[in-house]
């Protein structure tokens, strides 16, 4: 039976901890940009919200992948 690599597990949890606030911030920023469509920075704020959402999905996937690697090995 293989032991869990705690260092890799901790890295996976760090990825998930960073992804969690971005999961909430991204939709809030997108909603805020859609409420202010006449503002000159509309596209910049919308792009920032989309970037937050994409980053949170990537970090969540990476965190789950890292945790699985620490539990089951390569």
mmCIF file of the N, C-alpha and C atoms, coordinates in Angstrom:
data_MODEL
# 
_entry.id   MODEL 
# 
loop_
_atom_site.group_PDB 
_atom_site.id 
_atom_site.type_symbol 
_atom_site.label_atom_id 
_atom_site.label_alt_id 
_atom_site.label_comp_id 
_atom_site.label_asym_id 
_atom_site.label_entity_id 
_atom_site.label_seq_id 
_atom_site.pdbx_PDB_ins_code 
_atom_site.Cartn_x 
_atom_site.Cartn_y 
_atom_site.Cartn_z 
_atom_site.occupancy 
_atom_site.B_iso_or_equiv 
_atom_site.pdbx_formal_charge 
_atom_site.auth_seq_id 
_atom_site.auth_comp_id 
_atom_site.auth_asym_id 
_atom_site.auth_atom_id 
_atom_site.pdbx_PDB_model_num 
ATOM 1   N N  . UNK A 1 1  ? 0.834   -1.189 0.000   1.00 0.00 ? 1  UNK A N  1 
ATOM 2   C CA . UNK A 1 1  ? 0.000   0.000  0.000   1.00 0.00 ? 1  UNK A CA 1 
ATOM 3   C C  . UNK A 1 1  ? 0.879   1.253  0.000   1.00 0.00 ? 1  UNK A C  1 
ATOM 4   N N  . UNK A 1 2  ? 0.524   2.185  -0.836  1.00 0.00 ? 2  UNK A N  1 
ATOM 5   C CA . UNK A 1 2  ? 1.308   3.403  -1.006  1.00 0.00 ? 2  UNK A CA 1 
ATOM 6   C C  . UNK A 1 2  ? 0.817   4.482  -0.049  1.00 0.00 ? 2  UNK A C  1 
ATOM 7   N N  . UNK A 1 3  ? 1.744   5.234  0.517   1.00 0.00 ? 3  UNK A N  1 
ATOM 8   C CA . UNK A 1 3  ? 1.379   6.323  1.407   1.00 0.00 ? 3  UNK A CA 1 
ATOM 9   C C  . UNK A 1 3  ? 1.095   7.589  0.605   1.00 0.00 ? 3  UNK A C  1 
ATOM 10  N N  . UNK A 1 4  ? 0.314   8.451  1.201   1.00 0.00 ? 4  UNK A N  1 
ATOM 11  C CA . UNK A 1 4  ? -0.012  9.730  0.572   1.00 0.00 ? 4  UNK A CA 1 
ATOM 12  C C  . UNK A 1 4  ? 1.168   10.687 0.711   1.00 0.00 ? 4  UNK A C  1 
ATOM 13  N N  . UNK A 1 5  ? 1.537   11.312 -0.378  1.00 0.00 ? 5  UNK A N  1 
ATOM 14  C CA . UNK A 1 5  ? 2.589   12.314 -0.353  1.00 0.00 ? 5  UNK A CA 1 
ATOM 15  C C  . UNK A 1 5  ? 1.975   13.624 0.121   1.00 0.00 ? 5  UNK A C  1 
ATOM 16  N N  . UNK A 1 6  ? 2.285   14.003 1.339   1.00 0.00 ? 6  UNK A N  1 
ATOM 17  C CA . UNK A 1 6  ? 1.635   15.170 1.956   1.00 0.00 ? 6  UNK A CA 1 
ATOM 18  C C  . UNK A 1 6  ? 2.045   16.493 1.302   1.00 0.00 ? 6  UNK A C  1 
ATOM 19  N N  . UNK A 1 7  ? 3.252   16.597 0.803   1.00 0.00 ? 7  UNK A N  1 
ATOM 20  C CA . UNK A 1 7  ? 3.682   17.840 0.152   1.00 0.00 ? 7  UNK A CA 1 
ATOM 21  C C  . UNK A 1 7  ? 2.876   18.089 -1.120  1.00 0.00 ? 7  UNK A C  1 
ATOM 22  N N  . UNK A 1 8  ? 2.686   17.045 -1.915  1.00 0.00 ? 8  UNK A N  1 
ATOM 23  C CA . UNK A 1 8  ? 1.906   17.201 -3.143  1.00 0.00 ? 8  UNK A CA 1 
ATOM 24  C C  . UNK A 1 8  ? 0.442   17.449 -2.808  1.00 0.00 ? 8  UNK A C  1 
ATOM 25  N N  . UNK A 1 9  ? -0.062  16.781 -1.752  1.00 0.00 ? 9  UNK A N  1 
ATOM 26  C CA . UNK A 1 9  ? -1.436  16.998 -1.326  1.00 0.00 ? 9  UNK A CA 1 
ATOM 27  C C  . UNK A 1 9  ? -1.643  18.448 -0.898  1.00 0.00 ? 9  UNK A C  1 
ATOM 28  N N  . UNK A 1 10 ? -0.692  19.004 -0.160  1.00 0.00 ? 10 UNK A N  1 
ATOM 29  C CA . UNK A 1 10 ? -0.799  20.392 0.280   1.00 0.00 ? 10 UNK A CA 1 
ATOM 30  C C  . UNK A 1 10 ? -0.788  21.353 -0.907  1.00 0.00 ? 10 UNK A C  1 
ATOM 31  N N  . UNK A 1 11 ? 0.007   21.053 -1.932  1.00 0.00 ? 11 UNK A N  1 
ATOM 32  C CA . UNK A 1 11 ? 0.008   21.895 -3.138  1.00 0.00 ? 11 UNK A CA 1 
ATOM 33  C C  . UNK A 1 11 ? -1.353  21.858 -3.826  1.00 0.00 ? 11 UNK A C  1 
ATOM 34  N N  . UNK A 1 12 ? -1.973  20.684 -3.880  1.00 0.00 ? 12 UNK A N  1 
ATOM 35  C CA . UNK A 1 12 ? -3.299  20.579 -4.478  1.00 0.00 ? 12 UNK A CA 1 
ATOM 36  C C  . UNK A 1 12 ? -4.337  21.366 -3.708  1.00 0.00 ? 12 UNK A C  1 
ATOM 37  N N  . UNK A 1 13 ? -4.254  21.331 -2.382  1.00 0.00 ? 13 UNK A N  1 
ATOM 38  C CA . UNK A 1 13 ? -5.189  22.098 -1.556  1.00 0.00 ? 13 UNK A CA 1 
ATOM 39  C C  . UNK A 1 13 ? -4.957  23.592 -1.744  1.00 0.00 ? 13 UNK A C  1 
ATOM 40  N N  . UNK A 1 14 ? -3.697  23.996 -1.941  1.00 0.00 ? 14 UNK A N  1 
ATOM 41  C CA . UNK A 1 14 ? -3.412  25.416 -2.207  1.00 0.00 ? 14 UNK A CA 1 
ATOM 42  C C  . UNK A 1 14 ? -4.050  25.867 -3.510  1.00 0.00 ? 14 UNK A C  1 
ATOM 43  N N  . UNK A 1 15 ? -3.974  25.026 -4.547  1.00 0.00 ? 15 UNK A N  1 
ATOM 44  C CA . UNK A 1 15 ? -4.630  25.366 -5.811  1.00 0.00 ? 15 UNK A CA 1 
ATOM 45  C C  . UNK A 1 15 ? -6.130  25.551 -5.609  1.00 0.00 ? 15 UNK A C  1 
ATOM 46  N N  . UNK A 1 16 ? -6.738  24.654 -4.851  1.00 0.00 ? 16 UNK A N  1 
ATOM 47  C CA . UNK A 1 16 ? -8.175  24.754 -4.614  1.00 0.00 ? 16 UNK A CA 1 
ATOM 48  C C  . UNK A 1 16 ? -8.519  25.986 -3.776  1.00 0.00 ? 16 UNK A C  1 
ATOM 49  N N  . UNK A 1 17 ? -7.648  26.323 -2.825  1.00 0.00 ? 17 UNK A N  1 
ATOM 50  C CA . UNK A 1 17 ? -7.895  27.502 -1.989  1.00 0.00 ? 17 UNK A CA 1 
ATOM 51  C C  . UNK A 1 17 ? -7.802  28.791 -2.804  1.00 0.00 ? 17 UNK A C  1 
ATOM 52  N N  . UNK A 1 18 ? -6.964  28.815 -3.808  1.00 0.00 ? 18 UNK A N  1 
ATOM 53  C CA . UNK A 1 18 ? -6.871  29.997 -4.670  1.00 0.00 ? 18 UNK A CA 1 
ATOM 54  C C  . UNK A 1 18 ? -8.051  30.032 -5.636  1.00 0.00 ? 18 UNK A C  1 
ATOM 55  N N  . UNK A 1 19 ? -8.500  28.854 -6.097  1.00 0.00 ? 19 UNK A N  1 
ATOM 56  C CA . UNK A 1 19 ? -9.596  28.799 -7.059  1.00 0.00 ? 19 UNK A CA 1 
ATOM 57  C C  . UNK A 1 19 ? -10.930 29.186 -6.439  1.00 0.00 ? 19 UNK A C  1 
ATOM 58  N N  . UNK A 1 20 ? -11.128 28.912 -5.154  1.00 0.00 ? 20 UNK A N  1 
ATOM 59  C CA . UNK A 1 20 ? -12.420 29.162 -4.526  1.00 0.00 ? 20 UNK A CA 1 
ATOM 60  C C  . UNK A 1 20 ? -12.853 30.628 -4.572  1.00 0.00 ? 20 UNK A C  1 
ATOM 61  N N  . UNK A 1 21 ? -12.016 31.591 -4.170  1.00 0.00 ? 21 UNK A N  1 
ATOM 62  C CA . UNK A 1 21 ? -12.464 32.984 -4.273  1.00 0.00 ? 21 UNK A CA 1 
ATOM 63  C C  . UNK A 1 21 ? -12.673 33.436 -5.727  1.00 0.00 ? 21 UNK A C  1 
ATOM 64  N N  . UNK A 1 22 ? -11.862 32.893 -6.635  1.00 0.00 ? 22 UNK A N  1 
ATOM 65  C CA . UNK A 1 22 ? -12.026 33.272 -8.036  1.00 0.00 ? 22 UNK A CA 1 
ATOM 66  C C  . UNK A 1 22 ? -13.346 32.759 -8.611  1.00 0.00 ? 22 UNK A C  1 
ATOM 67  N N  . UNK A 1 23 ? -13.829 31.621 -8.080  1.00 0.00 ? 23 UNK A N  1 
ATOM 68  C CA . UNK A 1 23 ? -15.114 31.085 -8.535  1.00 0.00 ? 23 UNK A CA 1 
ATOM 69  C C  . UNK A 1 23 ? -16.264 32.025 -8.209  1.00 0.00 ? 23 UNK A C  1 
ATOM 70  N N  . UNK A 1 24 ? -16.130 32.771 -7.131  1.00 0.00 ? 24 UNK A N  1 
ATOM 71  C CA . UNK A 1 24 ? -17.163 33.725 -6.761  1.00 0.00 ? 24 UNK A CA 1 
ATOM 72  C C  . UNK A 1 24 ? -16.908 35.100 -7.384  1.00 0.00 ? 24 UNK A C  1 
ATOM 73  N N  . UNK A 1 25 ? -15.652 35.490 -7.470  1.00 0.00 ? 25 UNK A N  1 
ATOM 74  C CA . UNK A 1 25 ? -15.319 36.824 -7.971  1.00 0.00 ? 25 UNK A CA 1 
ATOM 75  C C  . UNK A 1 25 ? -15.605 36.959 -9.463  1.00 0.00 ? 25 UNK A C  1 
ATOM 76  N N  . UNK A 1 26 ? -15.322 35.918 -10.235 1.00 0.00 ? 26 UNK A N  1 
ATOM 77  C CA . UNK A 1 26 ? -15.521 35.989 -11.683 1.00 0.00 ? 26 UNK A CA 1 
ATOM 78  C C  . UNK A 1 26 ? -16.950 36.313 -12.084 1.00 0.00 ? 26 UNK A C  1 
ATOM 79  N N  . UNK A 1 27 ? -17.942 35.535 -11.635 1.00 0.00 ? 27 UNK A N  1 
ATOM 80  C CA . UNK A 1 27 ? -19.333 35.867 -11.988 1.00 0.00 ? 27 UNK A CA 1 
ATOM 81  C C  . UNK A 1 27 ? -19.804 37.214 -11.442 1.00 0.00 ? 27 UNK A C  1 
ATOM 82  N N  . UNK A 1 28 ? -19.308 37.605 -10.272 1.00 0.00 ? 28 UNK A N  1 
ATOM 83  C CA . UNK A 1 28 ? -19.691 38.906 -9.723  1.00 0.00 ? 28 UNK A CA 1 
ATOM 84  C C  . UNK A 1 28 ? -19.165 40.027 -10.616 1.00 0.00 ? 28 UNK A C  1 
ATOM 85  N N  . UNK A 1 29 ? -17.928 39.898 -11.076 1.00 0.00 ? 29 UNK A N  1 
ATOM 86  C CA . UNK A 1 29 ? -17.340 40.918 -11.958 1.00 0.00 ? 29 UNK A CA 1 
ATOM 87  C C  . UNK A 1 29 ? -18.070 40.949 -13.297 1.00 0.00 ? 29 UNK A C  1 
ATOM 88  N N  . UNK A 1 30 ? -18.406 39.775 -13.832 1.00 0.00 ? 30 UNK A N  1 
ATOM 89  C CA . UNK A 1 30 ? -19.139 39.729 -15.106 1.00 0.00 ? 30 UNK A CA 1 
ATOM 90  C C  . UNK A 1 30 ? -20.510 40.369 -14.954 1.00 0.00 ? 30 UNK A C  1 
ATOM 91  N N  . UNK A 1 31 ? -21.205 40.061 -13.865 1.00 0.00 ? 31 UNK A N  1 
ATOM 92  C CA . UNK A 1 31 ? -22.517 40.652 -13.621 1.00 0.00 ? 31 UNK A CA 1 
ATOM 93  C C  . UNK A 1 31 ? -22.409 42.165 -13.491 1.00 0.00 ? 31 UNK A C  1 
ATOM 94  N N  . UNK A 1 32 ? -21.375 42.620 -12.793 1.00 0.00 ? 32 UNK A N  1 
ATOM 95  C CA . UNK A 1 32 ? -21.173 44.060 -12.633 1.00 0.00 ? 32 UNK A CA 1 
ATOM 96  C C  . UNK A 1 32 ? -20.916 44.738 -13.973 1.00 0.00 ? 32 UNK A C  1 
ATOM 97  N N  . UNK A 1 33 ? -20.180 44.073 -14.844 1.00 0.00 ? 33 UNK A N  1 
ATOM 98  C CA . UNK A 1 33 ? -19.903 44.681 -16.146 1.00 0.00 ? 33 UNK A CA 1 
ATOM 99  C C  . UNK A 1 33 ? -21.167 44.740 -17.003 1.00 0.00 ? 33 UNK A C  1 
ATOM 100 N N  . UNK A 1 34 ? -22.019 43.723 -16.923 1.00 0.00 ? 34 UNK A N  1 
ATOM 101 C CA . UNK A 1 34 ? -23.252 43.750 -17.705 1.00 0.00 ? 34 UNK A CA 1 
ATOM 102 C C  . UNK A 1 34 ? -24.238 44.802 -17.192 1.00 0.00 ? 34 UNK A C  1 
ATOM 103 N N  . UNK A 1 35 ? -24.157 45.136 -15.907 1.00 0.00 ? 35 UNK A N  1 
ATOM 104 C CA . UNK A 1 35 ? -25.026 46.177 -15.378 1.00 0.00 ? 35 UNK A CA 1 
ATOM 105 C C  . UNK A 1 35 ? -24.573 47.573 -15.819 1.00 0.00 ? 35 UNK A C  1 
ATOM 106 N N  . UNK A 1 36 ? -23.319 47.712 -16.217 1.00 0.00 ? 36 UNK A N  1 
ATOM 107 C CA . UNK A 1 36 ? -22.762 49.011 -16.620 1.00 0.00 ? 36 UNK A CA 1 
ATOM 108 C C  . UNK A 1 36 ? -22.257 48.954 -18.055 1.00 0.00 ? 36 UNK A C  1 
ATOM 109 N N  . UNK A 1 37 ? -23.123 48.589 -18.976 1.00 0.00 ? 37 UNK A N  1 
ATOM 110 C CA . UNK A 1 37 ? -22.695 48.428 -20.368 1.00 0.00 ? 37 UNK A CA 1 
ATOM 111 C C  . UNK A 1 37 ? -22.359 49.748 -21.056 1.00 0.00 ? 37 UNK A C  1 
ATOM 112 N N  . UNK A 1 38 ? -22.818 50.842 -20.534 1.00 0.00 ? 38 UNK A N  1 
ATOM 113 C CA . UNK A 1 38 ? -22.533 52.145 -21.156 1.00 0.00 ? 38 UNK A CA 1 
ATOM 114 C C  . UNK A 1 38 ? -21.221 52.750 -20.663 1.00 0.00 ? 38 UNK A C  1 
ATOM 115 N N  . UNK A 1 39 ? -20.577 52.131 -19.709 1.00 0.00 ? 39 UNK A N  1 
ATOM 116 C CA . UNK A 1 39 ? -19.332 52.651 -19.150 1.00 0.00 ? 39 UNK A CA 1 
ATOM 117 C C  . UNK A 1 39 ? -18.189 52.405 -20.134 1.00 0.00 ? 39 UNK A C  1 
ATOM 118 N N  . UNK A 1 40 ? -17.219 53.321 -20.210 1.00 0.00 ? 40 UNK A N  1 
ATOM 119 C CA . UNK A 1 40 ? -16.115 53.135 -21.166 1.00 0.00 ? 40 UNK A CA 1 
ATOM 120 C C  . UNK A 1 40 ? -15.221 51.931 -20.853 1.00 0.00 ? 40 UNK A C  1 
ATOM 121 N N  . UNK A 1 41 ? -15.192 51.474 -19.628 1.00 0.00 ? 41 UNK A N  1 
ATOM 122 C CA . UNK A 1 41 ? -14.352 50.333 -19.271 1.00 0.00 ? 41 UNK A CA 1 
ATOM 123 C C  . UNK A 1 41 ? -15.134 49.013 -19.269 1.00 0.00 ? 41 UNK A C  1 
ATOM 124 N N  . UNK A 1 42 ? -16.254 48.983 -19.955 1.00 0.00 ? 42 UNK A N  1 
ATOM 125 C CA . UNK A 1 42 ? -17.112 47.793 -19.979 1.00 0.00 ? 42 UNK A CA 1 
ATOM 126 C C  . UNK A 1 42 ? -16.348 46.566 -20.461 1.00 0.00 ? 42 UNK A C  1 
ATOM 127 N N  . UNK A 1 43 ? -15.663 46.681 -21.586 1.00 0.00 ? 43 UNK A N  1 
ATOM 128 C CA . UNK A 1 43 ? -14.972 45.526 -22.157 1.00 0.00 ? 43 UNK A CA 1 
ATOM 129 C C  . UNK A 1 43 ? -13.796 45.091 -21.297 1.00 0.00 ? 43 UNK A C  1 
ATOM 130 N N  . UNK A 1 44 ? -13.117 46.022 -20.657 1.00 0.00 ? 44 UNK A N  1 
ATOM 131 C CA . UNK A 1 44 ? -11.991 45.672 -19.787 1.00 0.00 ? 44 UNK A CA 1 
ATOM 132 C C  . UNK A 1 44 ? -12.480 44.902 -18.555 1.00 0.00 ? 44 UNK A C  1 
ATOM 133 N N  . UNK A 1 45 ? -13.567 45.358 -17.963 1.00 0.00 ? 45 UNK A N  1 
ATOM 134 C CA . UNK A 1 45 ? -14.109 44.679 -16.787 1.00 0.00 ? 45 UNK A CA 1 
ATOM 135 C C  . UNK A 1 45 ? -14.679 43.323 -17.171 1.00 0.00 ? 45 UNK A C  1 
ATOM 136 N N  . UNK A 1 46 ? -15.337 43.243 -18.314 1.00 0.00 ? 46 UNK A N  1 
ATOM 137 C CA . UNK A 1 46 ? -15.862 41.965 -18.786 1.00 0.00 ? 46 UNK A CA 1 
ATOM 138 C C  . UNK A 1 46 ? -14.722 40.977 -19.045 1.00 0.00 ? 46 UNK A C  1 
ATOM 139 N N  . UNK A 1 47 ? -13.652 41.438 -19.647 1.00 0.00 ? 47 UNK A N  1 
ATOM 140 C CA . UNK A 1 47 ? -12.490 40.588 -19.885 1.00 0.00 ? 47 UNK A CA 1 
ATOM 141 C C  . UNK A 1 47 ? -11.860 40.114 -18.587 1.00 0.00 ? 47 UNK A C  1 
ATOM 142 N N  . UNK A 1 48 ? -11.808 40.990 -17.590 1.00 0.00 ? 48 UNK A N  1 
ATOM 143 C CA . UNK A 1 48 ? -11.269 40.609 -16.289 1.00 0.00 ? 48 UNK A CA 1 
ATOM 144 C C  . UNK A 1 48 ? -12.134 39.530 -15.641 1.00 0.00 ? 48 UNK A C  1 
ATOM 145 N N  . UNK A 1 49 ? -13.444 39.665 -15.745 1.00 0.00 ? 49 UNK A N  1 
ATOM 146 C CA . UNK A 1 49 ? -14.341 38.658 -15.185 1.00 0.00 ? 49 UNK A CA 1 
ATOM 147 C C  . UNK A 1 49 ? -14.195 37.317 -15.882 1.00 0.00 ? 49 UNK A C  1 
ATOM 148 N N  . UNK A 1 50 ? -14.090 37.340 -17.194 1.00 0.00 ? 50 UNK A N  1 
ATOM 149 C CA . UNK A 1 50 ? -13.909 36.096 -17.950 1.00 0.00 ? 50 UNK A CA 1 
ATOM 150 C C  . UNK A 1 50 ? -12.567 35.465 -17.610 1.00 0.00 ? 50 UNK A C  1 
ATOM 151 N N  . UNK A 1 51 ? -11.542 36.283 -17.466 1.00 0.00 ? 51 UNK A N  1 
ATOM 152 C CA . UNK A 1 51 ? -10.228 35.776 -17.087 1.00 0.00 ? 51 UNK A CA 1 
ATOM 153 C C  . UNK A 1 51 ? -10.254 35.129 -15.699 1.00 0.00 ? 51 UNK A C  1 
ATOM 154 N N  . UNK A 1 52 ? -10.980 35.738 -14.766 1.00 0.00 ? 52 UNK A N  1 
ATOM 155 C CA . UNK A 1 52 ? -11.113 35.148 -13.428 1.00 0.00 ? 52 UNK A CA 1 
ATOM 156 C C  . UNK A 1 52 ? -11.810 33.799 -13.491 1.00 0.00 ? 52 UNK A C  1 
ATOM 157 N N  . UNK A 1 53 ? -12.857 33.697 -14.296 1.00 0.00 ? 53 UNK A N  1 
ATOM 158 C CA . UNK A 1 53 ? -13.578 32.426 -14.422 1.00 0.00 ? 53 UNK A CA 1 
ATOM 159 C C  . UNK A 1 53 ? -12.706 31.343 -15.043 1.00 0.00 ? 53 UNK A C  1 
ATOM 160 N N  . UNK A 1 54 ? -11.991 31.679 -16.098 1.00 0.00 ? 54 UNK A N  1 
ATOM 161 C CA . UNK A 1 54 ? -11.127 30.697 -16.757 1.00 0.00 ? 54 UNK A CA 1 
ATOM 162 C C  . UNK A 1 54 ? -9.995  30.271 -15.820 1.00 0.00 ? 54 UNK A C  1 
ATOM 163 N N  . UNK A 1 55 ? -9.425  31.228 -15.100 1.00 0.00 ? 55 UNK A N  1 
ATOM 164 C CA . UNK A 1 55 ? -8.353  30.909 -14.164 1.00 0.00 ? 55 UNK A CA 1 
ATOM 165 C C  . UNK A 1 55 ? -8.853  30.010 -13.037 1.00 0.00 ? 55 UNK A C  1 
ATOM 166 N N  . UNK A 1 56 ? -10.052 30.275 -12.544 1.00 0.00 ? 56 UNK A N  1 
ATOM 167 C CA . UNK A 1 56 ? -10.580 29.432 -11.473 1.00 0.00 ? 56 UNK A CA 1 
ATOM 168 C C  . UNK A 1 56 ? -10.838 28.011 -11.961 1.00 0.00 ? 56 UNK A C  1 
ATOM 169 N N  . UNK A 1 57 ? -11.326 27.858 -13.197 1.00 0.00 ? 57 UNK A N  1 
ATOM 170 C CA . UNK A 1 57 ? -11.537 26.506 -13.731 1.00 0.00 ? 57 UNK A CA 1 
ATOM 171 C C  . UNK A 1 57 ? -10.211 25.773 -13.878 1.00 0.00 ? 57 UNK A C  1 
ATOM 172 N N  . UNK A 1 58 ? -9.201  26.476 -14.377 1.00 0.00 ? 58 UNK A N  1 
ATOM 173 C CA . UNK A 1 58 ? -7.887  25.852 -14.547 1.00 0.00 ? 58 UNK A CA 1 
ATOM 174 C C  . UNK A 1 58 ? -7.299  25.443 -13.198 1.00 0.00 ? 58 UNK A C  1 
ATOM 175 N N  . UNK A 1 59 ? -7.357  26.337 -12.203 1.00 0.00 ? 59 UNK A N  1 
ATOM 176 C CA . UNK A 1 59 ? -6.783  26.031 -10.896 1.00 0.00 ? 59 UNK A CA 1 
ATOM 177 C C  . UNK A 1 59 ? -7.551  24.912 -10.193 1.00 0.00 ? 59 UNK A C  1 
ATOM 178 N N  . UNK A 1 60 ? -8.872  24.872 -10.381 1.00 0.00 ? 60 UNK A N  1 
ATOM 179 C CA . UNK A 1 60 ? -9.661  23.804 -9.789  1.00 0.00 ? 60 UNK A CA 1 
ATOM 180 C C  . UNK A 1 60 ? -9.275  22.456 -10.405 1.00 0.00 ? 60 UNK A C  1 
ATOM 181 N N  . UNK A 1 61 ? -9.170  22.414 -11.728 1.00 0.00 ? 61 UNK A N  1 
ATOM 182 C CA . UNK A 1 61 ? -8.753  21.189 -12.404 1.00 0.00 ? 61 UNK A CA 1 
ATOM 183 C C  . UNK A 1 61 ? -7.360  20.775 -11.965 1.00 0.00 ? 61 UNK A C  1 
ATOM 184 N N  . UNK A 1 62 ? -6.459  21.735 -11.906 1.00 0.00 ? 62 UNK A N  1 
ATOM 185 C CA . UNK A 1 62 ? -5.082  21.446 -11.509 1.00 0.00 ? 62 UNK A CA 1 
ATOM 186 C C  . UNK A 1 62 ? -5.009  20.959 -10.062 1.00 0.00 ? 62 UNK A C  1 
ATOM 187 N N  . UNK A 1 63 ? -5.826  21.549 -9.186  1.00 0.00 ? 63 UNK A N  1 
ATOM 188 C CA . UNK A 1 63 ? -5.848  21.133 -7.788  1.00 0.00 ? 63 UNK A CA 1 
ATOM 189 C C  . UNK A 1 63 ? -6.360  19.716 -7.620  1.00 0.00 ? 63 UNK A C  1 
ATOM 190 N N  . UNK A 1 64 ? -7.463  19.377 -8.298  1.00 0.00 ? 64 UNK A N  1 
ATOM 191 C CA . UNK A 1 64 ? -7.997  18.016 -8.222  1.00 0.00 ? 64 UNK A CA 1 
ATOM 192 C C  . UNK A 1 64 ? -6.996  17.024 -8.807  1.00 0.00 ? 64 UNK A C  1 
ATOM 193 N N  . UNK A 1 65 ? -6.368  17.389 -9.907  1.00 0.00 ? 65 UNK A N  1 
ATOM 194 C CA . UNK A 1 65 ? -5.371  16.521 -10.536 1.00 0.00 ? 65 UNK A CA 1 
ATOM 195 C C  . UNK A 1 65 ? -4.185  16.291 -9.607  1.00 0.00 ? 65 UNK A C  1 
ATOM 196 N N  . UNK A 1 66 ? -3.743  17.330 -8.922  1.00 0.00 ? 66 UNK A N  1 
ATOM 197 C CA . UNK A 1 66 ? -2.606  17.216 -8.001  1.00 0.00 ? 66 UNK A CA 1 
ATOM 198 C C  . UNK A 1 66 ? -2.977  16.371 -6.794  1.00 0.00 ? 66 UNK A C  1 
ATOM 199 N N  . UNK A 1 67 ? -4.176  16.540 -6.280  1.00 0.00 ? 67 UNK A N  1 
ATOM 200 C CA . UNK A 1 67 ? -4.610  15.725 -5.143  1.00 0.00 ? 67 UNK A CA 1 
ATOM 201 C C  . UNK A 1 67 ? -4.702  14.256 -5.540  1.00 0.00 ? 67 UNK A C  1 
ATOM 202 N N  . UNK A 1 68 ? -5.227  13.985 -6.713  1.00 0.00 ? 68 UNK A N  1 
ATOM 203 C CA . UNK A 1 68 ? -5.298  12.583 -7.165  1.00 0.00 ? 68 UNK A CA 1 
ATOM 204 C C  . UNK A 1 68 ? -3.906  11.989 -7.346  1.00 0.00 ? 68 UNK A C  1 
ATOM 205 N N  . UNK A 1 69 ? -2.960  12.814 -7.818  1.00 0.00 ? 69 UNK A N  1 
ATOM 206 C CA . UNK A 1 69 ? -1.578  12.345 -7.978  1.00 0.00 ? 69 UNK A CA 1 
ATOM 207 C C  . UNK A 1 69 ? -0.970  12.012 -6.623  1.00 0.00 ? 69 UNK A C  1 
ATOM 208 N N  . UNK A 1 70 ? -1.290  12.822 -5.597  1.00 0.00 ? 70 UNK A N  1 
ATOM 209 C CA . UNK A 1 70 ? -0.718  12.561 -4.283  1.00 0.00 ? 70 UNK A CA 1 
ATOM 210 C C  . UNK A 1 70 ? -1.332  11.325 -3.633  1.00 0.00 ? 70 UNK A C  1 
ATOM 211 N N  . UNK A 1 71 ? -2.588  11.044 -3.926  1.00 0.00 ? 71 UNK A N  1 
ATOM 212 C CA . UNK A 1 71 ? -3.239  9.888  -3.330  1.00 0.00 ? 71 UNK A CA 1 
ATOM 213 C C  . UNK A 1 71 ? -2.885  8.588  -4.021  1.00 0.00 ? 71 UNK A C  1 
ATOM 214 N N  . UNK A 1 72 ? -2.860  8.598  -5.355  1.00 0.00 ? 72 UNK A N  1 
ATOM 215 C CA . UNK A 1 72 ? -2.705  7.363  -6.101  1.00 0.00 ? 72 UNK A CA 1 
ATOM 216 C C  . UNK A 1 72 ? -1.371  7.236  -6.820  1.00 0.00 ? 72 UNK A C  1 
ATOM 217 N N  . UNK A 1 73 ? -0.521  8.212  -6.734  1.00 0.00 ? 73 UNK A N  1 
ATOM 218 C CA . UNK A 1 73 ? 0.769   8.169  -7.433  1.00 0.00 ? 73 UNK A CA 1 
ATOM 219 C C  . UNK A 1 73 ? 0.593   8.539  -8.901  1.00 0.00 ? 73 UNK A C  1 
ATOM 220 N N  . UNK A 1 74 ? 1.624   8.340  -9.679  1.00 0.00 ? 74 UNK A N  1 
ATOM 221 C CA . UNK A 1 74 ? 1.557   8.715  -11.088 1.00 0.00 ? 74 UNK A CA 1 
ATOM 222 C C  . UNK A 1 74 ? 0.759   7.695  -11.826 1.00 0.00 ? 74 UNK A C  1 
# 
